[in-house]
Amino acid sequence: MRRTLFLAAFAALLLASCKEDPEKLAAPYLAAARTCYQQGLYEQAKSQIDSVRILHPTALAARRAALELMKQVEAAEATRTIAYTDSLLAESQTQLDALLPRFRYEKDAAYQDLGIYYAPTQDLSRNAGRNYLRATVDEQGTLLLTSFYSGAAYIHHRTLRVSDGATYAQTPPCAAPYESSNAVAKTERCDYTLGADSGVVAYIAQHAGQTLKVTYHGQKDYVTTLTRDDTRAIADVYQLALALQTFRQLCAVSDEAHRKLQFYEAKEKNDSI
């Protein structure tokens, strides 16, 4: 009986000794994560850290070390992002500084949260009663292409087709058309937002300085010509919209990186107290 118990205990001890230490199994992943971190390969470092967490949940010491390393990786990544985006922001700001003087700025504080920019040739007072397309862009880079129509009768237009004679681009239906009338004429206006315009603004920009045929599609169609000045003005506003969008996106990336860095710096400070 004693011999049997001895053999069973020995077998259990032998079995336990054969099991590999989870800390040893996790060590190569942790070492690889540190190497990647030192080389600035932050995504690879995070992947190795995730391997420690997922593959070796019982390696508590390795998991604690991996967590501390992740803080360092995230902080270093945020620092690098800030340096990179700050450089791009400086370039973007220089581009905007060169572009903005070419446009008129308008804002009515009573009903506008954001001001708008437009080309001087498309000032409303200079184009009253004219059937044409006008581009404006707000301070956040949202571009609106607006179709203006004035005539003796409504045509109830909802879409636009712009053509150079060989190719064309056409908008989707306007979501919120505006119509009004007075003793002189019926007027209509439709807005199309860049990104939801089926490429019409970009098409016009490709033909900057050229005349284009514009067809207002509605219950009745109306055809007019987009002048050289209008295509050039829309192209200029399109360029400004892209520059403003780029600047805004860079600001968002930079702000997020700053928040991350501040979070990890505050956490490190609190942990050291």
N, C-alpha and C positions, 0 to 999 in steps of 0.2 A: 504494500500500500504506500509506504513512504517513498519507495523507489518510483512508483507511478506518479506520485505528486511531484517529486523532484524532476522527473522527466517532463511533466506538463509545464512546470514553472520555467524550466530551461528552454523549452520550445517557445514559450511566450516571450521570453527575454530575447531569444534569437530572432523571432519574428519582428519584435519591436526595433531591434538593432538594424534589421534589414530595410526598414522603412527610411526613405531619405528625408532629411531635414528640410522643411518647406522654406526656411530662410536661405539655405544653400541653393535651392532650386530657383528662388527669386533673385538671387544675387546677380546672375549674368544680365538680367533685364535691367536691374538698377544700375549696374556698371555701364551698360550700353546707353542708358538714359543720361547719365552724367557726361559721358563722352560726347554725345550729341549736343548737350547743353553747352559744353565748353567750346564746341565747334560752331555754335550758332545755328544748329539745325533743330529749331524749336519744335516743329511739327513732329519730327522723328522722335525727339525726346519725349514728347507727350504720348506718343504711341507706345513707347517702351514702358512709360509709367503706367499706362492703362493696362499693359500686360501683367505688371506686378499685381495690380488691383484685381483683375479678372481671373487670372490663372492661379494665383496663390493667395487666396483670401485668408488663410490661416498664418501667413508669414507676417505677423503683426509688426515686428521691428522694421522689416523691409517696407511695409505699407506706410508706416510713420515717416520713414526716410523719403519715400516716394512722394508723400504729401508735401513735405518741406521743399523737396526739389521742384515740385510743380509750382509752388509759389515763386521760386526763383526764375523758373522758365517763363511764367506768365508776366512777371515784372520786366524781365529782359526783353521779352517780345513786345510789350507795350512801349518800352523805351525806344526800341528800334523803330517801331511804327511811328512814334511821335517825331523822331528825327527825319524819317522818310517823308511823312505827310507835311511837316513844316517846310521842307524844301520845295515840295510840289505846291503848297499853298502860296509860297512867295512867288513862284512862277505864275500861278493862276491869278494872283492879285495884280501882278504886272500886266498880264493880258487884259484883265478887266479895266485897269486904269487907262489903257490905251484905247479900249473900245467905247467906254461909257460917254466920253465927250461927243461922240458922233450921234447921240440920241437925245431926244427930249424926254424929260422926266415929269410925271404928273401924279399927284396924289391929293385926294380930297379927304381930309382927316375926318370929316363928318360921316362918311360911309365906306371908306377904304382903309383896310388894315395894312395893305401893301401898295406901294406905288408901282406905276407901270412905266416902261420905256417903249418908245416907238420912233420910227424914222421921221425926220422933219417933213419930208415930202408927203407923209400920210397924216399930217395934222388934220383933225376933223373939220376945222373951220375952212381949210383950203379945199376940202373935198365934199362939201355939203351938196346933197342931191345927186352925187355921182354914183354909178353902179361899179363897184370895184371890190377887191379883197384887201384887207388891212391886217397887219400883224402887230401884236403887242406882246410884251413879256413882263411879268412881275418880278419883284426883287428876288424871288426864290427860283426863278428860271422856268415858270409855267408859261408857255407860249399859247396864245389864242390867235387863230386865223378867223377873221370875221368877214362874212360876206354881206355887203350892203346892196339893197335893191330898192329902187323907187320908180313907180310907174302909175299909169292911169288905172290899172286893175291889179289885183293880187295874182301872183303866180303860185303862191304857197310852196316855194322851193324848200327842199330839205337836204339835197346833196349837191356836190359840186364835182364837175369833171374838168380837169385842166390838161390841155394837150398842146404839143408842139407840131401836130400834124401827122406825126408818125407813131408817137407813143402817147400815153396818157396816164394820169393817176386820178382816182376818184375817192371822195370821202364816204364814210358811212353816213346814215341819216343823222341829222342834227337832233340832239336830245331835247333841246328847249328853244325852239324857234320863237322869235319875237315879231309881232306884226302890229302896225298902228296905221291910222289914217288921219288926214286933215282935209281941208277944202281943196288943197292943191294936188295931193298924190297919196297913193297907198305905199307904205314902206315896210320892208321886211329885213330881218337881220338874223343870221345863224352863226353860232360859234363852234369852232372845231379845235379841240385841244391837241397839241403836239403829243404824239404817242398813241393817240386814238383817232388819228386823221387818215389812216391807211397810207401814210407816206407822201401825202400831197405837199406838205410844207417842204420836205426834203427835195421833192421833185421840182418845185418852183426854185429852190435854192440852186439846184443844178443848172437852171436856165437863167441865172441872174444876168440882168442886162439885156435879155431877149424879150420879145413879145410872145405871149401865149394866148391861146383860145380858152375861154372859160365858159362853161355851160352850166347854168343854174337849172337843176332838174326839179320839177314840181308837178302840179296839175297841168301847168303849161311850162315849156322850156324857154329859157332866155339865154341868148348868146352875146357875149361881149369880149373885149380884148383886155388882157392884163398887160399894161404898158411896161416899157423897159424900166422906168422909174419904180413901178410897183414891184416888179420881180427883184430888182436890186434891193429895194427897201425890205422886202420879206426875207431875202437871203441874209441881209445884215442883222435883222432881228433874230433870225434862226441861229446865226453864229453867236450872238450875245446870249441867247437862251442856253446853248450848249456850254458856254463858258461859265454862266451862272450856275448851272446844274453841277458842273465839275467842281466848282468852288464849294458849293453847298455839301456835296458828297465828301470832299476832303475834310471839311470842317467837322462833319459827323464822325468820320473815322478818327480824326485827331481827338475830338472830345471824348469818344469812347475809350481810346487808349489812355488819355489822361485820367479818366475815372478809374480804370483798372489799376493804373500805377498808384494812384492815391490810396485805393483800397488796400493793396498789398503792402504799401509803405506803412499805413496806419495799423494794419494787422501785425506786421513785424514789430512795430514799436510797442504795441500792446502785449505781444507775446514775450517781449524782453523785460517787461516790468515785473 
